[in-house]
Amino acid sequence: MRTSRALCTLCPLFTAMFFILCCVDEGNAQSQNVVDQFESREHTFDGFTIPYRLFVPSFLDPSVEYPLILTLHGSGQRGSDNEKHISTFTIATTWADPQAQAENPAIVVSPQAPTGGTWAIFSGDPGAIGSELATTFNLLDSLAIEFNIDPDRVYITGLSMGGFGVFEAVFHDPDRFAAAIPMSSGYNPISAPALEDVPFFVFHGKQDLAVPWELSTNMVSAFEELGRTAVYTDCDAFGCSEMSVAELDSALATRPNLVYVSHPNDGHVIWDEAYASQGLYDWVFDQHRLTPDAIQFSAPSGYPSLSGMSTIEWTAPNPDDSLEVWFSPNFGQTWSLVEAGIPNTGSYGFDTEAFADTPFGIIRLMLIGADGLMYARERSTPFQINNGSSGTPVVQLLDFVFRDRAIIDPATGAVEFGRGRVVTDTSLTLQFRAGDTDSPSLDAVVLY
């Protein structure tokens, strides 16, 4: 096995935790009726065989593409009985429950790791993958041939050892998954850049004595350092308070790609409670695999006319596509929907003078398909708005680098403006180039 030196320093910690996890109490056996609806199978790849259980909707329509949920169990459910990994906790049955299937029909696949096996080897090398996970990836490929699975809506969830496996699976194959739901786990934060394009809904108990809560927290922080904004249900940068149901619903309605649910008074085994969380299922099934680099920023080749009213313009070949425009005045801590359902060809006026003075403003664009799912997103560099303290509105760009991509002049390849340059009046042009569901790209011009 090839081992990354940076990640190897964590190996003793993870090894010790796996021994602890074997002793965790695993009660709460689930309804046998739902368990019995999972077909018992096995899959072999490269000489390694794993048993797995498969749930397929009884009303399966071969002409319809179905989402797929991959579940990775914890260390206590390892073995060869091909049952306890779906009967001990609700990790698999929650997605196959009749009510859940009525609202979101999906295929559910639940492999079982052998005794002594693991979902994550923590090598830090994209080319070094454990037999359990490699066989699971091959299993997903074979199921995609057997069933009409939507390749843009493959989701992965795991608890404890399986939560580590969620991070490792996304690390090894980030383009495979539309969303990830790890619980009571974590990963090395230096791996965050490889995972940054996949939406995460993270759960952890603050009193967890088996897997320290800080492992999840450190991963969420690493994602935030890459430009994501987390929705917290417990603590955020401005203090600690529990979100009400209405507040959480409102936050999830902003289509966040990072949610962190911490359980302040709970320990390691939070999983059945977590899978019953408010808004989880709607969030998961709203996720669509993003088109890589579908929206790209470049600096303007010249200045626009100076005016208070700025305009977003775009065209797209697919008439069913639409655009959402979002605005945050506080570096992405909160978002407001400026406009939704905008036609694929048109324009929208964004008036900087209509907003209160803003210390860290961000504009975010989301491309929405006819099915209502988001397939591309990107946001502007942060900017300040000062609408009148000096009598002249000022917009100041704060940073010209986002997600390691410098904003440059497409004509010359040079940075158009220096860091933090003040642009007088209200306008500066940024150009977006955005992928389209049915064709290569659409063009948009944003002036602010």
C-alpha positions in Angstrom: 0.0 0.0 0.0 1.3 3.4 -0.9 1.1 5.9 2.0 1.1 9.7 2.0 3.5 11.0 4.6 1.0 13.8 5.6 -1.9 11.5 6.1 0.2 8.7 7.8 0.6 10.9 10.9 -3.1 10.3 11.5 -3.0 6.5 11.1 -2.5 5.7 14.8 -5.5 7.9 15.7 -7.8 6.3 13.1 -6.6 2.8 14.1 -7.3 3.4 17.7 -10.7 4.7 16.9 -11.6 1.7 14.9 -10.9 -0.6 17.9 -13.2 1.7 20.0 -15.9 1.6 17.4 -16.2 -2.2 17.6 -17.4 -1.9 21.1 -20.2 0.6 20.5 -23.6 -0.5 21.5 -25.7 -1.3 18.4 -29.3 -1.6 19.4 -32.4 -0.3 17.7 -33.1 -3.2 15.3 -35.2 -2.0 12.4 -38.5 -3.1 10.9 -37.9 -6.5 9.3 -40.6 -5.8 6.8 -38.4 -3.1 5.1 -35.3 -5.2 5.5 -37.0 -8.1 3.7 -37.5 -6.0 0.7 -33.7 -5.8 0.1 -32.5 -8.5 -2.2 -29.4 -10.5 -1.0 -26.6 -10.5 -3.5 -22.8 -10.6 -3.8 -20.3 -9.0 -6.1 -16.7 -9.9 -7.0 -14.0 -7.6 -8.4 -10.3 -8.4 -8.9 -10.7 -11.6 -6.7 -12.4 -9.8 -3.8 -16.0 -10.6 -3.0 -18.4 -8.6 -0.9 -22.1 -9.4 0.0 -24.5 -6.6 -0.5 -28.2 -5.9 -0.2 -30.2 -4.1 -3.0 -33.5 -2.3 -2.8 -35.3 -1.6 -6.1 -38.7 0.2 -6.2 -41.5 -2.3 -6.8 -43.0 0.1 -9.4 -39.7 0.4 -11.3 -40.2 2.0 -14.7 -37.4 1.0 -17.1 -37.8 4.2 -19.0 -37.2 6.4 -16.0 -33.7 7.2 -14.5 -33.7 6.6 -10.7 -31.4 8.2 -8.1 -29.1 5.7 -6.2 -28.2 5.8 -2.5 -25.0 4.0 -1.5 -24.8 3.3 2.2 -21.6 2.4 4.1 -22.1 0.8 7.5 -20.0 1.1 10.7 -17.3 -1.3 12.0 -19.7 -3.2 14.2 -21.8 -4.3 11.2 -18.9 -6.0 9.4 -19.2 -9.7 8.6 -20.6 -12.0 6.0 -24.3 -12.5 7.2 -25.4 -9.8 4.7 -28.1 -8.5 7.1 -26.9 -6.7 10.2 -25.5 -3.8 8.2 -29.1 -2.9 7.1 -31.0 -4.2 10.1 -29.1 -2.7 13.1 -29.6 1.0 12.2 -31.8 2.9 9.7 -28.9 3.8 7.4 -30.4 1.7 4.5 -34.0 1.2 5.5 -34.7 4.9 5.9 -34.4 5.4 2.1 -36.5 2.4 1.3 -39.3 3.2 3.7 -42.7 3.3 1.9 -43.2 6.9 2.6 -39.7 7.9 1.6 -40.1 5.9 -1.7 -43.5 7.6 -2.3 -41.8 11.0 -2.2 -38.4 10.2 -3.7 -38.2 6.8 -5.5 -34.7 5.6 -5.4 -32.5 2.5 -5.7 -30.6 1.7 -2.5 -27.4 -0.4 -2.4 -25.7 -1.5 0.9 -22.5 -3.5 0.6 -21.1 -5.3 3.7 -17.3 -5.1 4.5 -15.8 -8.4 5.9 -14.7 -8.8 9.5 -11.5 -6.8 9.9 -12.2 -4.9 6.7 -12.5 -1.1 6.3 -13.9 1.5 3.9 -11.0 3.9 4.3 -7.3 3.2 4.2 -6.3 6.9 4.5 -3.4 6.6 2.0 -3.8 10.1 0.7 -2.9 8.7 -2.7 -5.8 8.8 -5.3 -4.2 5.7 -6.9 -4.2 3.6 -3.7 -7.6 2.3 -2.8 -8.7 -0.5 -0.5 -10.3 -3.7 -1.8 -13.7 -2.9 -0.2 -14.1 0.5 -1.8 -12.7 -0.6 -5.2 -15.1 -3.5 -5.3 -18.0 -1.1 -4.3 -17.1 1.2 -7.1 -17.1 -1.7 -9.6 -20.5 -2.8 -8.1 -21.9 0.7 -8.9 -20.7 0.4 -12.4 -22.4 -3.0 -12.9 -25.6 -1.7 -11.4 -25.6 1.2 -13.9 -25.6 -1.4 -16.6 -28.4 -3.5 -15.0 -30.7 -0.6 -14.1 -31.5 2.8 -15.5 -29.7 4.8 -12.8 -29.4 8.6 -13.1 -25.6 9.2 -13.2 -26.1 12.7 -12.0 -28.0 11.7 -8.8 -25.8 9.1 -7.1 -25.6 9.9 -3.3 -23.4 8.3 -0.6 -23.9 8.1 3.1 -22.1 6.4 5.9 -21.9 6.2 9.7 -18.8 6.0 11.8 -16.3 3.8 9.9 -18.7 4.2 6.9 -18.5 8.0 7.4 -14.8 7.8 6.9 -15.5 5.8 3.9 -17.8 8.5 2.5 -14.9 11.0 2.6 -12.5 8.5 1.1 -15.0 7.5 -1.7 -15.4 11.1 -2.7 -11.6 11.7 -2.4 -11.0 8.8 -4.9 -13.9 9.6 -7.3 -15.4 13.0 -6.7 -17.0 13.1 -10.1 -19.2 10.0 -9.3 -21.3 11.6 -6.5 -23.9 14.3 -6.4 -23.9 14.6 -2.6 -22.4 13.0 0.5 -23.8 12.5 4.0 -21.1 11.4 6.5 -21.9 10.9 10.2 -19.6 10.6 13.3 -16.4 10.6 11.2 -14.0 13.0 9.5 -11.0 13.1 7.2 -7.7 14.8 6.8 -8.3 18.5 6.0 -5.5 18.6 3.5 -7.7 16.4 1.3 -10.5 19.1 1.2 -9.5 20.5 -2.3 -10.2 17.1 -3.9 -13.7 17.0 -2.3 -14.7 20.7 -2.7 -17.1 20.3 -5.6 -19.3 17.7 -3.9 -22.1 19.0 -1.5 -21.8 17.7 2.0 -24.4 17.3 4.8 -22.3 16.5 7.9 -23.5 15.1 11.3 -21.5 14.7 14.5 -22.2 14.6 18.3 -20.1 17.0 20.3 -19.8 14.4 23.2 -18.5 11.7 20.9 -15.8 9.8 22.8 -15.1 7.3 19.9 -14.5 9.7 17.1 -13.7 13.3 18.2 -16.2 15.9 17.1 -13.2 18.0 15.9 -12.6 15.7 13.0 -15.8 16.7 11.3 -15.4 20.3 12.4 -11.9 20.5 10.9 -13.2 19.2 7.6 -16.0 21.8 7.5 -13.5 24.5 8.3 -11.3 23.3 5.5 -14.2 23.5 3.1 -15.0 27.0 4.3 -11.4 28.1 3.6 -11.9 27.0 0.0 -14.8 29.4 -0.3 -17.8 27.3 0.8 -20.4 28.7 3.3 -21.7 26.3 5.9 -25.2 26.2 7.3 -24.8 25.4 11.0 -27.5 24.2 13.3 -25.4 24.8 16.4 -22.4 27.1 16.4 -21.2 29.4 13.7 -18.6 32.1 13.6 -20.9 34.6 15.2 -21.9 32.6 18.2 -23.8 29.5 19.2 -27.6 29.0 19.1 -29.9 26.3 17.9 -31.8 27.0 14.7 -35.6 26.8 14.8 -37.3 24.5 12.2 -38.3 27.6 10.3 -34.8 29.0 10.3 -33.4 25.7 9.1 -35.9 25.5 6.4 -35.1 29.0 5.3 -31.4 28.3 5.3 -31.8 25.1 3.3 -33.9 26.9 0.8 -30.8 28.9 -0.3 -29.4 25.7 -1.9 -26.3 25.4 0.4 -23.6 23.0 -0.6 -22.4 22.5 2.9 -24.5 21.8 6.0 -23.2 20.9 9.4 -25.5 19.5 12.0 -23.8 19.1 15.4 -25.5 17.4 18.3 -24.3 19.3 21.4 -25.5 16.8 24.0 -25.1 13.5 22.1 -22.2 11.1 21.7 -21.2 8.7 18.9 -24.4 6.9 18.1 -26.6 9.7 16.6 -27.4 8.0 13.4 -31.1 7.1 13.6 -31.8 10.6 15.0 -29.7 12.1 12.2 -31.5 10.3 9.5 -34.7 11.7 10.8 -33.4 15.3 10.6 -35.5 18.2 9.3 -34.9 18.9 5.7 -32.3 16.2 5.0 -34.2 14.3 2.4 -35.4 17.3 0.4 -31.8 18.6 0.4 -30.3 15.3 -0.7 -32.7 14.7 -3.6 -32.4 18.4 -4.7 -28.7 17.7 -5.4 -27.6 17.1 -9.0 -24.0 16.4 -10.0 -22.5 19.7 -11.1 -21.0 20.3 -14.5 -17.3 20.7 -13.8 -16.2 24.4 -14.3 -19.6 25.2 -15.7 -19.3 28.8 -14.6 -15.9 30.5 -14.9 -14.9 34.1 -14.1 -12.6 36.3 -16.1 -11.7 40.0 -15.7 -13.2 42.5 -18.1 -11.3 43.7 -21.2 -12.6 47.3 -20.5 -14.7 49.4 -18.2 -18.5 49.6 -18.7 -20.4 52.9 -18.6 -20.6 54.2 -15.1 -24.1 54.1 -13.7 -26.0 53.0 -10.7 -28.0 50.3 -12.5 -26.0 47.3 -13.6 -27.3 44.5 -15.8 -26.9 40.7 -16.0 -27.3 39.5 -19.6 -27.3 35.9 -20.9 -28.3 33.6 -23.7 -28.6 29.8 -23.7 -29.6 27.3 -26.4 -31.8 25.3 -24.1 -35.1 27.1 -23.7 -36.0 25.1 -20.6 -33.0 26.4 -18.6 -33.3 29.3 -16.1 -31.1 31.4 -13.9 -31.2 32.2 -10.2 -29.4 35.3 -8.9 -28.5 35.4 -5.2 -26.9 38.1 -3.1 -25.1 38.0 0.3 -24.1 41.1 2.2 -22.0 39.2 4.7 -19.5 37.0 2.9 -22.0 34.2 2.3 -23.3 33.8 5.9 -26.8 34.6 4.7 -28.3 34.7 1.2 -31.3 36.4 -0.3 -32.8 35.3 -3.6 -32.8 38.4 -5.9 -34.6 36.7 -8.8 -35.6 33.2 -9.8 -37.1 31.6 -12.9 -35.4 34.1 -15.2 -35.7 33.0 -18.9 -32.7 31.5 -20.5 -32.4 34.5 -22.8 -32.8 37.9 -21.2 -31.4 40.3 -18.7 -31.7 41.4 -15.1 -30.9 44.7 -13.6 -28.8 44.6 -10.4 -28.8 48.1 -8.7 -25.9 48.4 -6.3 -27.4 51.7 -5.0 -30.5 49.8 -3.9 -28.6 47.9 -1.3 -27.4 49.0 2.1 -23.7 49.5 2.6 -22.2 46.1 2.4 -18.8 45.2 3.9 -18.5 41.7 2.2 -20.9 41.4 -0.7 -21.1 38.4 -3.0 -23.3 37.7 -6.1 -24.1 34.1 -6.8 -25.5 32.6 -10.0 -27.2 29.2 -10.2 -28.2 27.4 -13.4 -31.5 25.5 -13.0 -32.7 22.7 -15.4 -36.3 22.0 -16.4 -36.5 19.4 -13.6 -35.8 22.1 -11.0 -32.4 20.7 -10.1 -29.3 22.9 -10.0 -26.5 21.8 -12.3 -24.1 24.6 -12.0 -23.2 27.3 -9.5 -20.5 29.9 -9.0 -20.1 33.2 -7.2 -18.3 36.5 -7.7 -15.3 37.7 -5.9 -16.2 39.5 -2.7 -16.8 43.3 -2.9 -17.7 46.3 -0.7 -20.6 48.7 -1.4 -20.4 52.2 0.0 -23.4 54.1 -1.2 -23.0 57.6 0.1 -20.6 58.4 2.9 -18.6 60.5 0.5 -21.5 61.4 -1.8 -20.2 59.0 -4.5 -21.1 55.3 -4.5 -18.1 53.1 -4.4 -17.7 49.4 -5.2 -14.4 47.9 -4.1 -13.3 44.4 -5.1 -11.6 42.6 -2.2 -10.0 39.6 -3.8 -9.2 38.5 -7.4 -8.6 34.8 -6.6 -11.4 32.4 -5.9 -10.9 28.6 -5.6 -7.3 28.9 -6.8 -8.4 30.5 -10.1 -7.0 34.0 -10.7 -9.4 36.4 -12.4 -7.5 37.5 -15.5 -8.0 39.4 -18.7 -8.9 36.8 -21.4 -7.3 38.9 -24.1 -3.9 39.4 -22.5 -3.7 36.8 -19.7 -2.8 39.5 -17.2 -4.6 40.4 -14.0 -6.7 43.4 -15.1 -6.9 45.1 -11.7 -4.7 45.0 -8.6 -6.0 43.4 -5.3 -8.4 45.7 -3.5 -8.5 48.4 -6.1 -11.4 50.9 -5.6 -13.7 51.3 -8.6 -15.4 54.7 -8.4 -19.2 55.0 -8.9 -20.9 51.6 -9.0 -19.8 49.5 -11.9 -17.3 46.8 -12.9 -17.8 44.1 -15.4 -17.2 40.4 -14.7 -17.8 37.8 -17.4 -19.3 34.4 -16.7 -19.2 31.4 -19.0 -21.6 28.8 -17.9 -22.2 25.2 -19.0 -25.6 24.2 -20.3 -27.4 20.9 -19.8 -28.0 20.3 -23.5 -25.1 22.2 -25.0 -21.5 23.2 -24.2 -22.0 26.7 -22.7 -24.0 29.8 -22.2 -22.6 33.3 -21.9 -23.5 35.8 -19.2 -22.1 39.3 -18.5 -22.4 40.6 -15.0 -21.8 44.3 -14.3 -21.7 45.7 -10.8 
